[in-house]
Amino acid sequence: MTTEQAFETVTKIIFDRACELIVGGNPAYESELVLNHIEMVMVEWGYRSPKVSEYCDSLKQENDIMRDMGIE
């Protein structure tokens, strides 16, 4: 497994757990922060992953809905 694949695998695990929280009616704000941090580290190491960017964007959209509803 390459380093980039490892990043993508970890990101997918975090994203899947965050989705479980959101489906259960709970926000996943910490997961959003972690995914953004992973993406930032990937960029610093010279990796670009459309998958990771998609996970970050998707989770942010779902969390934004929770924020708009005032759920903390």
PQR file with spaces between the fields and no chain letter, atoms N, CA, C, O and H, PARSE charges and radii, in Angstrom:
ATOM       1  N    MET     1       0.849   -1.179    0.000 -0.4000 1.5000
ATOM       2  CA   MET     1       0.000    0.000    0.000 -0.0000 2.0000
ATOM       3  C    MET     1       0.891    1.238    0.000  0.5500 1.7000
ATOM       4  O    MET     1       1.833    1.338    0.787 -0.5500 1.4000
ATOM       5  N    THR     2       0.585    2.171   -0.885 -0.4000 1.5000
ATOM       6  CA   THR     2       1.355    3.413   -0.938 -0.0000 2.0000
ATOM       7  C    THR     2       0.903    4.352    0.171  0.5500 1.7000
ATOM       8  O    THR     2      -0.135    4.140    0.797 -0.5500 1.4000
ATOM       9  H    THR     2      -0.180    2.089   -1.523  0.4000 1.0000
ATOM      10  N    THR     3       1.682    5.375    0.402 -0.4000 1.5000
ATOM      11  CA   THR     3       1.325    6.385    1.406 -0.0000 2.0000
ATOM      12  C    THR     3       0.015    7.055    1.038  0.5500 1.7000
ATOM      13  O    THR     3      -0.832    7.279    1.904 -0.5500 1.4000
ATOM      14  H    THR     3       2.526    5.547   -0.106  0.4000 1.0000
ATOM      15  N    GLU     4      -0.163    7.378   -0.237 -0.4000 1.5000
ATOM      16  CA   GLU     4      -1.402    8.027   -0.674 -0.0000 2.0000
ATOM      17  C    GLU     4      -2.603    7.119   -0.440  0.5500 1.7000
ATOM      18  O    GLU     4      -3.654    7.587   -0.003 -0.5500 1.4000
ATOM      19  H    GLU     4       0.524    7.196   -0.940  0.4000 1.0000
ATOM      20  N    GLN     5      -2.462    5.833   -0.724 -0.4000 1.5000
ATOM      21  CA   GLN     5      -3.550    4.887   -0.482 -0.0000 2.0000
ATOM      22  C    GLN     5      -3.861    4.782    1.002  0.5500 1.7000
ATOM      23  O    GLN     5      -5.022    4.649    1.387 -0.5500 1.4000
ATOM      24  H    GLN     5      -1.608    5.453   -1.079  0.4000 1.0000
ATOM      25  N    ALA     6      -2.836    4.840    1.833 -0.4000 1.5000
ATOM      26  CA   ALA     6      -3.042    4.794    3.286 -0.0000 2.0000
ATOM      27  C    ALA     6      -3.845    6.008    3.748  0.5500 1.7000
ATOM      28  O    ALA     6      -4.770    5.876    4.549 -0.5500 1.4000
ATOM      29  H    ALA     6      -1.892    4.948    1.521  0.4000 1.0000
ATOM      30  N    PHE     7      -3.490    7.189    3.242 -0.4000 1.5000
ATOM      31  CA   PHE     7      -4.268    8.390    3.563 -0.0000 2.0000
ATOM      32  C    PHE     7      -5.727    8.215    3.155  0.5500 1.7000
ATOM      33  O    PHE     7      -6.636    8.538    3.920 -0.5500 1.4000
ATOM      34  H    PHE     7      -2.739    7.296    2.591  0.4000 1.0000
ATOM      35  N    GLU     8      -5.944    7.705    1.952 -0.4000 1.5000
ATOM      36  CA   GLU     8      -7.305    7.526    1.452 -0.0000 2.0000
ATOM      37  C    GLU     8      -8.082    6.511    2.285  0.5500 1.7000
ATOM      38  O    GLU     8      -9.272    6.695    2.538 -0.5500 1.4000
ATOM      39  H    GLU     8      -5.206    7.442    1.330  0.4000 1.0000
ATOM      40  N    THR     9      -7.419    5.448    2.708 -0.4000 1.5000
ATOM      41  CA   THR     9      -8.077    4.432    3.523 -0.0000 2.0000
ATOM      42  C    THR     9      -8.493    4.990    4.878  0.5500 1.7000
ATOM      43  O    THR     9      -9.622    4.782    5.320 -0.5500 1.4000
ATOM      44  H    THR     9      -6.452    5.298    2.503  0.4000 1.0000
ATOM      45  N    VAL    10      -7.584    5.696    5.533 -0.4000 1.5000
ATOM      46  CA   VAL    10      -7.901    6.299    6.832 -0.0000 2.0000
ATOM      47  C    VAL    10      -9.028    7.318    6.678  0.5500 1.7000
ATOM      48  O    VAL    10      -9.940    7.373    7.503 -0.5500 1.4000
ATOM      49  H    VAL    10      -6.666    5.865    5.174  0.4000 1.0000
ATOM      50  N    THR    11      -8.962    8.116    5.629 -0.4000 1.5000
ATOM      51  CA   THR    11      -9.998    9.115    5.383 -0.0000 2.0000
ATOM      52  C    THR    11     -11.355    8.453    5.188  0.5500 1.7000
ATOM      53  O    THR    11     -12.359    8.942    5.706 -0.5500 1.4000
ATOM      54  H    THR    11      -8.221    8.072    4.959  0.4000 1.0000
ATOM      55  N    LYS    12     -11.398    7.354    4.455 -0.4000 1.5000
ATOM      56  CA   LYS    12     -12.655    6.641    4.215 -0.0000 2.0000
ATOM      57  C    LYS    12     -13.229    6.101    5.522  0.5500 1.7000
ATOM      58  O    LYS    12     -14.439    6.175    5.738 -0.5500 1.4000
ATOM      59  H    LYS    12     -10.582    6.957    4.035  0.4000 1.0000
ATOM      60  N    ILE    13     -12.393    5.568    6.383 -0.4000 1.5000
ATOM      61  CA   ILE    13     -12.851    5.050    7.676 -0.0000 2.0000
ATOM      62  C    ILE    13     -13.469    6.170    8.505  0.5500 1.7000
ATOM      63  O    ILE    13     -14.546    5.998    9.075 -0.5500 1.4000
ATOM      64  H    ILE    13     -11.410    5.508    6.207  0.4000 1.0000
ATOM      65  N    ILE    14     -12.798    7.311    8.574 -0.4000 1.5000
ATOM      66  CA   ILE    14     -13.314    8.455    9.333 -0.0000 2.0000
ATOM      67  C    ILE    14     -14.612    8.959    8.714  0.5500 1.7000
ATOM      68  O    ILE    14     -15.567    9.254    9.432 -0.5500 1.4000
ATOM      69  H    ILE    14     -11.923    7.450    8.111  0.4000 1.0000
ATOM      70  N    PHE    15     -14.656    9.060    7.394 -0.4000 1.5000
ATOM      71  CA   PHE    15     -15.849    9.531    6.696 -0.0000 2.0000
ATOM      72  C    PHE    15     -17.034    8.602    6.951  0.5500 1.7000
ATOM      73  O    PHE    15     -18.141    9.069    7.219 -0.5500 1.4000
ATOM      74  H    PHE    15     -13.880    8.820    6.810  0.4000 1.0000
ATOM      75  N    ASP    16     -16.812    7.301    6.870 -0.4000 1.5000
ATOM      76  CA   ASP    16     -17.902    6.346    7.093 -0.0000 2.0000
ATOM      77  C    ASP    16     -18.471    6.471    8.504  0.5500 1.7000
ATOM      78  O    ASP    16     -19.687    6.428    8.686 -0.5500 1.4000
ATOM      79  H    ASP    16     -15.912    6.922    6.653  0.4000 1.0000
ATOM      80  N    ARG    17     -17.618    6.623    9.483 -0.4000 1.5000
ATOM      81  CA   ARG    17     -18.084    6.786   10.873 -0.0000 2.0000
ATOM      82  C    ARG    17     -18.833    8.098   11.025  0.5500 1.7000
ATOM      83  O    ARG    17     -19.847    8.152   11.722 -0.5500 1.4000
ATOM      84  H    ARG    17     -16.630    6.659    9.335  0.4000 1.0000
ATOM      85  N    ALA    18     -18.358    9.143   10.393 -0.4000 1.5000
ATOM      86  CA   ALA    18     -19.046   10.433   10.451 -0.0000 2.0000
ATOM      87  C    ALA    18     -20.439   10.326    9.828  0.5500 1.7000
ATOM      88  O    ALA    18     -21.397   10.910   10.334 -0.5500 1.4000
ATOM      89  H    ALA    18     -17.535    9.099    9.827  0.4000 1.0000
ATOM      90  N    CYS    19     -20.545    9.584    8.739 -0.4000 1.5000
ATOM      91  CA   CYS    19     -21.854    9.384    8.098 -0.0000 2.0000
ATOM      92  C    CYS    19     -22.816    8.670    9.039  0.5500 1.7000
ATOM      93  O    CYS    19     -24.001    8.998    9.086 -0.5500 1.4000
ATOM      94  H    CYS    19     -19.767    9.109    8.328  0.4000 1.0000
ATOM      95  N    GLU    20     -22.307    7.694    9.789 -0.4000 1.5000
ATOM      96  CA   GLU    20     -23.140    6.995   10.767 -0.0000 2.0000
ATOM      97  C    GLU    20     -23.674    7.979   11.816  0.5500 1.7000
ATOM      98  O    GLU    20     -24.842    7.918   12.202 -0.5500 1.4000
ATOM      99  H    GLU    20     -21.344    7.428    9.751  0.4000 1.0000
ATOM     100  N    LEU    21     -22.813    8.871   12.263 -0.4000 1.5000
ATOM     101  CA   LEU    21     -23.241    9.875   13.245 -0.0000 2.0000
ATOM     102  C    LEU    21     -24.323   10.776   12.664  0.5500 1.7000
ATOM     103  O    LEU    21     -25.338   11.029   13.313 -0.5500 1.4000
ATOM     104  H    LEU    21     -21.865    8.920   11.950  0.4000 1.0000
ATOM     105  N    ILE    22     -24.111   11.254   11.456 -0.4000 1.5000
ATOM     106  CA   ILE    22     -25.053   12.180   10.824 -0.0000 2.0000
ATOM     107  C    ILE    22     -26.393   11.500   10.573  0.5500 1.7000
ATOM     108  O    ILE    22     -27.445   12.089   10.823 -0.5500 1.4000
ATOM     109  H    ILE    22     -23.287   11.048   10.929  0.4000 1.0000
ATOM     110  N    VAL    23     -26.359   10.260   10.079 -0.4000 1.5000
ATOM     111  CA   VAL    23     -27.605    9.524    9.851 -0.0000 2.0000
ATOM     112  C    VAL    23     -28.353    9.344   11.171  0.5500 1.7000
ATOM     113  O    VAL    23     -29.584    9.326   11.194 -0.5500 1.4000
ATOM     114  H    VAL    23     -25.504    9.782    9.876  0.4000 1.0000
ATOM     115  N    GLY    24     -27.616    9.212   12.253 -0.4000 1.5000
ATOM     116  CA   GLY    24     -28.219    9.087   13.580 -0.0000 2.0000
ATOM     117  C    GLY    24     -28.691   10.409   14.158  0.5500 1.7000
ATOM     118  O    GLY    24     -29.200   10.449   15.278 -0.5500 1.4000
ATOM     119  H    GLY    24     -26.616    9.227   12.234  0.4000 1.0000
ATOM     120  N    GLY    25     -28.529   11.492   13.407 -0.4000 1.5000
ATOM     121  CA   GLY    25     -28.991   12.803   13.862 -0.0000 2.0000
ATOM     122  C    GLY    25     -27.989   13.593   14.670  0.5500 1.7000
ATOM     123  O    GLY    25     -28.341   14.578   15.318 -0.5500 1.4000
ATOM     124  H    GLY    25     -28.115   11.460   12.497  0.4000 1.0000
ATOM     125  N    ASN    26     -26.749   13.166   14.634 -0.4000 1.5000
ATOM     126  CA   ASN    26     -25.696   13.846   15.390 -0.0000 2.0000
ATOM     127  C    ASN    26     -24.710   14.512   14.437  0.5500 1.7000
ATOM     128  O    ASN    26     -24.430   13.979   13.363 -0.5500 1.4000
ATOM     129  H    ASN    26     -26.463   12.365   14.108  0.4000 1.0000
ATOM     130  N    PRO    27     -24.189   15.659   14.815 -0.5600 1.5000
ATOM     131  CA   PRO    27     -23.179   16.298   13.964  0.2800 2.0000
ATOM     132  C    PRO    27     -21.854   15.547   14.045  0.5500 1.7000
ATOM     133  O    PRO    27     -21.600   14.796   14.986 -0.5500 1.4000
ATOM     134  N    ALA    28     -21.025   15.768   13.042 -0.4000 1.5000
ATOM     135  CA   ALA    28     -19.697   15.148   13.008 -0.0000 2.0000
ATOM     136  C    ALA    28     -18.656   16.240   12.785  0.5500 1.7000
ATOM     137  O    ALA    28     -17.843   16.169   11.864 -0.5500 1.4000
ATOM     138  H    ALA    28     -21.231   16.379   12.278  0.4000 1.0000
ATOM     139  N    TYR    29     -18.701   17.243   13.642 -0.4000 1.5000
ATOM     140  CA   TYR    29     -17.823   18.396   13.475 -0.0000 2.0000
ATOM     141  C    TYR    29     -16.352   18.021   13.628  0.5500 1.7000
ATOM     142  O    TYR    29     -15.511   18.489   12.861 -0.5500 1.4000
ATOM     143  H    TYR    29     -19.361   17.302   14.390  0.4000 1.0000
ATOM     144  N    GLU    30     -16.033   17.179   14.615 -0.4000 1.5000
ATOM     145  CA   GLU    30     -14.640   16.795   14.826 -0.0000 2.0000
ATOM     146  C    GLU    30     -14.107   16.005   13.630  0.5500 1.7000
ATOM     147  O    GLU    30     -12.954   16.168   13.230 -0.5500 1.4000
ATOM     148  H    GLU    30     -16.716   16.798   15.238  0.4000 1.0000
ATOM     149  N    SER    31     -14.954   15.154   13.072 -0.4000 1.5000
ATOM     150  CA   SER    31     -14.543   14.380   11.902 -0.0000 2.0000
ATOM     151  C    SER    31     -14.229   15.301   10.731  0.5500 1.7000
ATOM     152  O    SER    31     -13.289   15.062    9.973 -0.5500 1.4000
ATOM     153  H    SER    31     -15.890   15.021   13.397  0.4000 1.0000
ATOM     154  N    GLU    32     -15.020   16.351   10.593 -0.4000 1.5000
ATOM     155  CA   GLU    32     -14.767   17.334    9.529 -0.0000 2.0000
ATOM     156  C    GLU    32     -13.393   17.972    9.710  0.5500 1.7000
ATOM     157  O    GLU    32     -12.641   18.123    8.747 -0.5500 1.4000
ATOM     158  H    GLU    32     -15.783   16.546   11.209  0.4000 1.0000
ATOM     159  N    LEU    33     -13.071   18.343   10.939 -0.4000 1.5000
ATOM     160  CA   LEU    33     -11.767   18.944   11.215 -0.0000 2.0000
ATOM     161  C    LEU    33     -10.630   17.974   10.919  0.5500 1.7000
ATOM     162  O    LEU    33      -9.611   18.362   10.348 -0.5500 1.4000
ATOM     163  H    LEU    33     -13.682   18.221   11.721  0.4000 1.0000
ATOM     164  N    VAL    34     -10.804   16.716   11.306 -0.4000 1.5000
ATOM     165  CA   VAL    34      -9.772   15.710   11.070 -0.0000 2.0000
ATOM     166  C    VAL    34      -9.551   15.502    9.567  0.5500 1.7000
ATOM     167  O    VAL    34      -8.413   15.446    9.101 -0.5500 1.4000
ATOM     168  H    VAL    34     -11.632   16.401   11.770  0.4000 1.0000
ATOM     169  N    LEU    35     -10.655   15.387    8.813 -0.4000 1.5000
ATOM     170  CA   LEU    35     -10.521   15.183    7.370 -0.0000 2.0000
ATOM     171  C    LEU    35      -9.827   16.371    6.709  0.5500 1.7000
ATOM     172  O    LEU    35      -8.998   16.194    5.816 -0.5500 1.4000
ATOM     173  H    LEU    35     -11.580   15.432    9.191  0.4000 1.0000
ATOM     174  N    ASN    36     -10.166   17.572    7.147 -0.4000 1.5000
ATOM     175  CA   ASN    36      -9.497   18.752    6.593 -0.0000 2.0000
ATOM     176  C    ASN    36      -8.007   18.737    6.918  0.5500 1.7000
ATOM     177  O    ASN    36      -7.179   19.118    6.091 -0.5500 1.4000
ATOM     178  H    ASN    36     -10.839   17.715    7.873  0.4000 1.0000
ATOM     179  N    HIS    37      -7.675   18.297    8.124 -0.4000 1.5000
ATOM     180  CA   HIS    37      -6.270   18.240    8.513 -0.0000 2.0000
ATOM     181  C    HIS    37      -5.532   17.184    7.678  0.5500 1.7000
ATOM     182  O    HIS    37      -4.415   17.424    7.219 -0.5500 1.4000
ATOM     183  H    HIS    37      -8.347   17.987    8.796  0.4000 1.0000
ATOM     184  N    ILE    38      -6.150   16.032    7.487 -0.4000 1.5000
ATOM     185  CA   ILE    38      -5.526   14.997    6.661 -0.0000 2.0000
ATOM     186  C    ILE    38      -5.293   15.519    5.245  0.5500 1.7000
ATOM     187  O    ILE    38      -4.229   15.302    4.665 -0.5500 1.4000
ATOM     188  H    ILE    38      -7.057   15.838    7.860  0.4000 1.0000
ATOM     189  N    GLU    39      -6.290   16.206    4.694 -0.4000 1.5000
ATOM     190  CA   GLU    39      -6.133   16.750    3.347 -0.0000 2.0000
ATOM     191  C    GLU    39      -4.977   17.760    3.305  0.5500 1.7000
ATOM     192  O    GLU    39      -4.197   17.776    2.352 -0.5500 1.4000
ATOM     193  H    GLU    39      -7.154   16.382    5.165  0.4000 1.0000
ATOM     194  N    MET    40      -4.872   18.587    4.328 -0.4000 1.5000
ATOM     195  CA   MET    40      -3.797   19.577    4.390 -0.0000 2.0000
ATOM     196  C    MET    40      -2.428   18.891    4.435  0.5500 1.7000
ATOM     197  O    MET    40      -1.495   19.311    3.750 -0.5500 1.4000
ATOM     198  H    MET    40      -5.505   18.574    5.102  0.4000 1.0000
ATOM     199  N    VAL    41      -2.315   17.844    5.238 -0.4000 1.5000
ATOM     200  CA   VAL    41      -1.054   17.110    5.336 -0.0000 2.0000
ATOM     201  C    VAL    41      -0.721   16.457    4.000  0.5500 1.7000
ATOM     202  O    VAL    41       0.432   16.479    3.569 -0.5500 1.4000
ATOM     203  H    VAL    41      -3.072   17.503    5.794  0.4000 1.0000
ATOM     204  N    MET    42      -1.717   15.880    3.345 -0.4000 1.5000
ATOM     205  CA   MET    42      -1.485   15.269    2.040 -0.0000 2.0000
ATOM     206  C    MET    42      -0.913   16.283    1.052  0.5500 1.7000
ATOM     207  O    MET    42       0.040   15.990    0.329 -0.5500 1.4000
ATOM     208  H    MET    42      -2.654   15.863    3.695  0.4000 1.0000
ATOM     209  N    VAL    43      -1.498   17.468    1.028 -0.4000 1.5000
ATOM     210  CA   VAL    43      -1.025   18.510    0.116 -0.0000 2.0000
ATOM     211  C    VAL    43       0.417   18.892    0.461  0.5500 1.7000
ATOM     212  O    VAL    43       1.247   19.067   -0.430 -0.5500 1.4000
ATOM     213  H    VAL    43      -2.272   17.707    1.615  0.4000 1.0000
ATOM     214  N    GLU    44       0.708   19.020    1.753 -0.4000 1.5000
ATOM     215  CA   GLU    44       2.074   19.360    2.166 -0.0000 2.0000
ATOM     216  C    GLU    44       3.072   18.290    1.742  0.5500 1.7000
ATOM     217  O    GLU    44       4.235   18.598    1.480 -0.5500 1.4000
ATOM     218  H    GLU    44       0.033   18.878    2.478  0.4000 1.0000
ATOM     219  N    TRP    45       2.633   17.040    1.672 -0.4000 1.5000
ATOM     220  CA   TRP    45       3.503   15.948    1.274 -0.0000 2.0000
ATOM     221  C    TRP    45       3.484   15.717   -0.236  0.5500 1.7000
ATOM     222  O    TRP    45       4.148   14.810   -0.738 -0.5500 1.4000
ATOM     223  H    TRP    45       1.688   16.790    1.884  0.4000 1.0000
ATOM     224  N    GLY    46       2.730   16.530   -0.950 -0.4000 1.5000
ATOM     225  CA   GLY    46       2.723   16.454   -2.406 -0.0000 2.0000
ATOM     226  C    GLY    46       1.672   15.540   -3.003  0.5500 1.7000
ATOM     227  O    GLY    46       1.762   15.179   -4.176 -0.5500 1.4000
ATOM     228  H    GLY    46       2.191   17.267   -0.543  0.4000 1.0000
ATOM     229  N    TYR    47       0.674   15.158   -2.214 -0.4000 1.5000
ATOM     230  CA   TYR    47      -0.391   14.293   -2.711 -0.0000 2.0000
ATOM     231  C    TYR    47      -1.659   15.097   -2.935  0.5500 1.7000
ATOM     232  O    TYR    47      -1.968   16.015   -2.175 -0.5500 1.4000
ATOM     233  H    TYR    47       0.601   15.451   -1.261  0.4000 1.0000
ATOM     234  N    ARG    48      -2.389   14.747   -3.982 -0.4000 1.5000
ATOM     235  CA   ARG    48      -3.711   15.340   -4.248 -0.0000 2.0000
ATOM     236  C    ARG    48      -4.660   14.182   -4.502  0.5500 1.7000
ATOM     237  O    ARG    48      -4.411   13.353   -5.377 -0.5500 1.4000
ATOM     238  H    ARG    48      -2.138   14.002   -4.599  0.4000 1.0000
ATOM     239  N    SER    49      -5.732   14.122   -3.752 -0.4000 1.5000
ATOM     240  CA   SER    49      -6.675   13.022   -3.910 -0.0000 2.0000
ATOM     241  C    SER    49      -8.086   13.563   -4.082  0.5500 1.7000
ATOM     242  O    SER    49      -8.632   14.179   -3.167 -0.5500 1.4000
ATOM     243  H    SER    49      -5.934   14.795   -3.041  0.4000 1.0000
ATOM     244  N    PRO    50      -8.677   13.337   -5.246 -0.5600 1.5000
ATOM     245  CA   PRO    50     -10.073   13.751   -5.441  0.2800 2.0000
ATOM     246  C    PRO    50     -11.017   13.068   -4.456  0.5500 1.7000
ATOM     247  O    PRO    50     -12.025   13.648   -4.055 -0.5500 1.4000
ATOM     248  N    LYS    51     -10.689   11.829   -4.065 -0.4000 1.5000
ATOM     249  CA   LYS    51     -11.524   11.109   -3.099 -0.0000 2.0000
ATOM     250  C    LYS    51     -11.555   11.842   -1.762  0.5500 1.7000
ATOM     251  O    LYS    51     -12.620   12.072   -1.190 -0.5500 1.4000
ATOM     252  H    LYS    51      -9.870   11.358   -4.391  0.4000 1.0000
ATOM     253  N    VAL    52     -10.382   12.202   -1.280 -0.4000 1.5000
ATOM     254  CA   VAL    52     -10.291   12.878    0.013 -0.0000 2.0000
ATOM     255  C    VAL    52     -10.984   14.232   -0.059  0.5500 1.7000
ATOM     256  O    VAL    52     -11.693   14.609    0.874 -0.5500 1.4000
ATOM     257  H    VAL    52      -9.516   12.015   -1.744  0.4000 1.0000
ATOM     258  N    SER    53     -10.795   14.961   -1.136 -0.4000 1.5000
ATOM     259  CA   SER    53     -11.471   16.253   -1.300 -0.0000 2.0000
ATOM     260  C    SER    53     -12.985   16.079   -1.305  0.5500 1.7000
ATOM     261  O    SER    53     -13.711   16.881   -0.719 -0.5500 1.4000
ATOM     262  H    SER    53     -10.219   14.654   -1.894  0.4000 1.0000
ATOM     263  N    GLU    54     -13.454   15.030   -1.966 -0.4000 1.5000
ATOM     264  CA   GLU    54     -14.894   14.772   -2.011 -0.0000 2.0000
ATOM     265  C    GLU    54     -15.437   14.439   -0.623  0.5500 1.7000
ATOM     266  O    GLU    54     -16.509   14.912   -0.243 -0.5500 1.4000
ATOM     267  H    GLU    54     -12.864   14.378   -2.442  0.4000 1.0000
ATOM     268  N    TYR    55     -14.698   13.625    0.135 -0.4000 1.5000
ATOM     269  CA   TYR    55     -15.133   13.305    1.499 -0.0000 2.0000
ATOM     270  C    TYR    55     -15.210   14.574    2.347  0.5500 1.7000
ATOM     271  O    TYR    55     -16.170   14.774    3.091 -0.5500 1.4000
ATOM     272  H    TYR    55     -13.828   13.241   -0.173  0.4000 1.0000
ATOM     273  N    CYS    56     -14.200   15.423    2.229 -0.4000 1.5000
ATOM     274  CA   CYS    56     -14.179   16.676    2.998 -0.0000 2.0000
ATOM     275  C    CYS    56     -15.352   17.567    2.633  0.5500 1.7000
ATOM     276  O    CYS    56     -16.042   18.086    3.511 -0.5500 1.4000
ATOM     277  H    CYS    56     -13.420   15.260    1.624  0.4000 1.0000
ATOM     278  N    ASP    57     -15.578   17.745    1.345 -0.4000 1.5000
ATOM     279  CA   ASP    57     -16.661   18.618    0.892 -0.0000 2.0000
ATOM     280  C    ASP    57     -18.031   18.076    1.295  0.5500 1.7000
ATOM     281  O    ASP    57     -18.900   18.828    1.736 -0.5500 1.4000
ATOM     282  H    ASP    57     -15.018   17.324    0.631  0.4000 1.0000
ATOM     283  N    SER    58     -18.211   16.785    1.142 -0.4000 1.5000
ATOM     284  CA   SER    58     -19.493   16.162    1.478 -0.0000 2.0000
ATOM     285  C    SER    58     -19.789   16.283    2.975  0.5500 1.7000
ATOM     286  O    SER    58     -20.903   16.628    3.370 -0.5500 1.4000
ATOM     287  H    SER    58     -17.505   16.174    0.784  0.4000 1.0000
ATOM     288  N    LEU    59     -18.797   16.001    3.786 -0.4000 1.5000
ATOM     289  CA   LEU    59     -18.996   16.089    5.232 -0.0000 2.0000
ATOM     290  C    LEU    59     -19.244   17.529    5.668  0.5500 1.7000
ATOM     291  O    LEU    59     -20.067   17.777    6.550 -0.5500 1.4000
ATOM     292  H    LEU    59     -17.893   15.721    3.465  0.4000 1.0000
ATOM     293  N    LYS    60     -18.547   18.466    5.066 -0.4000 1.5000
ATOM     294  CA   LYS    60     -18.772   19.875    5.393 -0.0000 2.0000
ATOM     295  C    LYS    60     -20.201   20.283    5.057  0.5500 1.7000
ATOM     296  O    LYS    60     -20.835   20.992    5.839 -0.5500 1.4000
ATOM     297  H    LYS    60     -17.879   18.265    4.351  0.4000 1.0000
ATOM     298  N    GLN    61     -20.715   19.852    3.919 -0.4000 1.5000
ATOM     299  CA   GLN    61     -22.089   20.185    3.535 -0.0000 2.0000
ATOM     300  C    GLN    61     -23.082   19.643    4.553  0.5500 1.7000
ATOM     301  O    GLN    61     -24.005   20.348    4.960 -0.5500 1.4000
ATOM     302  H    GLN    61     -20.200   19.276    3.284  0.4000 1.0000
ATOM     303  N    GLU    62     -22.897   18.401    4.962 -0.4000 1.5000
ATOM     304  CA   GLU    62     -23.817   17.805    5.944 -0.0000 2.0000
ATOM     305  C    GLU    62     -23.713   18.510    7.288  0.5500 1.7000
ATOM     306  O    GLU    62     -24.729   18.771    7.933 -0.5500 1.4000
ATOM     307  H    GLU    62     -22.147   17.828    4.632  0.4000 1.0000
ATOM     308  N    ASN    63     -22.500   18.819    7.714 -0.4000 1.5000
ATOM     309  CA   ASN    63     -22.325   19.526    8.980 -0.0000 2.0000
ATOM     310  C    ASN    63     -22.872   20.948    8.899  0.5500 1.7000
ATOM     311  O    ASN    63     -23.394   21.460    9.889 -0.5500 1.4000
ATOM     312  H    ASN    63     -21.675   18.607    7.190  0.4000 1.0000
ATOM     313  N    ASP    64     -22.763   21.591    7.746 -0.4000 1.5000
ATOM     314  CA   ASP    64     -23.326   22.932    7.583 -0.0000 2.0000
ATOM     315  C    ASP    64     -24.834   22.918    7.787  0.5500 1.7000
ATOM     316  O    ASP    64     -25.395   23.860    8.347 -0.5500 1.4000
ATOM     317  H    ASP    64     -22.338   21.175    6.942  0.4000 1.0000
ATOM     318  N    ILE    65     -25.488   21.865    7.339 -0.4000 1.5000
ATOM     319  CA   ILE    65     -26.938   21.734    7.562 -0.0000 2.0000
ATOM     320  C    ILE    65     -27.205   21.667    9.070  0.5500 1.7000
ATOM     321  O    ILE    65     -28.122   22.318    9.571 -0.5500 1.4000
ATOM     322  H    ILE    65     -25.033   21.100    6.884  0.4000 1.0000
ATOM     323  N    MET    66     -26.407   20.886    9.780 -0.4000 1.5000
ATOM     324  CA   MET    66     -26.549   20.780   11.241 -0.0000 2.0000
ATOM     325  C    MET    66     -26.296   22.136   11.906  0.5500 1.7000
ATOM     326  O    MET    66     -27.013   22.525   12.827 -0.5500 1.4000
ATOM     327  H    MET    66     -25.662   20.358    9.372  0.4000 1.0000
ATOM     328  N    ARG    67     -25.281   22.842   11.434 -0.4000 1.5000
ATOM     329  CA   ARG    67     -24.980   24.161   12.005 -0.0000 2.0000
ATOM     330  C    ARG    67     -26.145   25.124   11.789  0.5500 1.7000
ATOM     331  O    ARG    67     -26.521   25.872   12.692 -0.5500 1.4000
ATOM     332  H    ARG    67     -24.699   22.525   10.685  0.4000 1.0000
ATOM     333  N    ASP    68     -26.709   25.097   10.586 -0.4000 1.5000
ATOM     334  CA   ASP    68     -27.839   25.971   10.274 -0.0000 2.0000
ATOM     335  C    ASP    68     -29.051   25.669   11.148  0.5500 1.7000
ATOM     336  O    ASP    68     -29.853   26.556   11.441 -0.5500 1.4000
ATOM     337  H    ASP    68     -26.404   24.490    9.852  0.4000 1.0000
ATOM     338  N    MET    69     -29.176   24.412   11.560 -0.4000 1.5000
ATOM     339  CA   MET    69     -30.280   24.004   12.429 -0.0000 2.0000
ATOM     340  C    MET    69     -29.979   24.310   13.896  0.5500 1.7000
ATOM     341  O    MET    69     -30.847   24.154   14.754 -0.5500 1.4000
ATOM     342  H    MET    69     -28.525   23.692   11.322  0.4000 1.0000
ATOM     343  N    GLY    70     -28.760   24.742   14.181 -0.4000 1.5000
ATOM     344  CA   GLY    70     -28.377   25.076   15.542 -0.0000 2.0000
ATOM     345  C    GLY    70     -27.993   23.879   16.389  0.5500 1.7000
ATOM     346  O    GLY    70     -27.974   23.970   17.616 -0.5500 1.4000
ATOM     347  H    GLY    70     -28.055   24.869   13.484  0.4000 1.0000
ATOM     348  N    ILE    71     -27.686   22.757   15.753 -0.4000 1.5000
ATOM     349  CA   ILE    71     -27.309   21.542   16.488 -0.0000 2.0000
ATOM     350  C    ILE    71     -25.823   21.606   16.799  0.5500 1.7000
ATOM     351  O    ILE    71     -24.990   21.834   15.921 -0.5500 1.4000
ATOM     352  H    ILE    71     -27.701   22.683   14.756  0.4000 1.0000
ATOM     353  N    GLU    72     -25.511   21.396   18.088 -0.4000 1.5000
ATOM     354  CA   GLU    72     -24.105   21.416   18.502 -0.0000 2.0000
ATOM     355  C    GLU    72     -23.722   20.158   19.176  0.5500 1.7000
ATOM     356  O    GLU    72     -22.572   20.005   19.590 -0.5500 1.4000
ATOM     357  H    GLU    72     -26.188   21.211   18.801  0.4000 1.0000
